[in-house]
Amino acid sequence: MDKDDRESLASVRVEGCGALHSAAGSGDMAICKYLVEQLGFDVDSVASSGSTPLSFAVAHGEMTAAWYFLDKGANPNTKSSSTGTTPLHEAVATGL
């Protein structure tokens, strides 16, 4: 996949979520790993909702994905621009 293809894929949004956010929320680790490790997607990218992939993973109870993003350097202190919450807030809210 060349640079233009990667940029096109990174810009695709479904209901405001990019591919990495969708994979994080569903816990699809094969896609998460491919997007981050092969295509170089940013683990701290922000969806239109203002949330990061780490926030999506935590909010959906996908702890394997959450640990993966943390291992890849995701910032656990990034606040959602829409709600002002962090992944830790999401973990408390979901009872993790």
N, C-alpha and C positions, 0 to 999 in steps of 0.2 A: 504494500500500500504506500503510495507516495504522499508527500506533504499535503498536497491539495485534497487528496482523498481523506486523510486524517482530519484535516480542518473541516471538511464537509461533514464527516461523521460526528465530530465534536460539536458542531452547530445544530445538529438535529435535536428537536425538542418534541416530546409527546406529553401533553398536559403540563408543560413547563419544565419537564425533567429531561435531562440528557441521558445518553446511553449508560454512562457510569452510575448516575444516580438511580436509574431504573434497575440496573444489575445489583447495586448495593441493597436496595430496598427489597429485592426478591431473594437475596442471598446467593445469586448465581456467581460462584467463585471463579468458574472457568472464564466467564466474560469479564469479571472484574480484573482478573490477572492479565488477560489478553489486552484489555484497554490500557491498563497501567504499565505493564512490563513490556509489551510489544509495541504499542502505539504511543506510549508516553503521555497518556492523559494525566491531568493534574489532579492529585488526590484531594486538593483543597478547592476545586472548582465550585462555583456557586450557581445553583439552579435559579430560575426566576422566582421561586418561593423564598430565596435567600439562604437556603440550606446547602450543606456540603454532603458529599457521599457518606461521610462518617455519620452525620446526623440522620440521613435516610436509613442507614443500616441499623442504628440504635433504635430509631423510632419504630422500625418494623421488627424488632427483636432478633435481628440477624447478627448475632454476636461474633460468629466466625468472620464475617465481612468487616465488622467493626474492628476486631483485633488486627485484621489484615491491613486496614487503612492506617491504623496507629503504627504498625510495624513499618509501613511505607512512608511514615513521616507526616501523616495528617495532623493538623493542628486541632487538638481537642478543645481549645478555648475560642474557636471561631464562633461568633454569634450570628444567628440568623438575622438577616437584615429586615425581615418582615415581623419576626416575633421577639427578637432579642435574646433568644434562648441558645444554649450551647448543647453539645452532645450529652454532657452530664445532666443537664436539665431534662433532656429527652429520656435518659436512662431512669431517672427518678420517676418521671411521669408514667413510664411504661412498666415500672416495677422491676427493672433488671438489676 
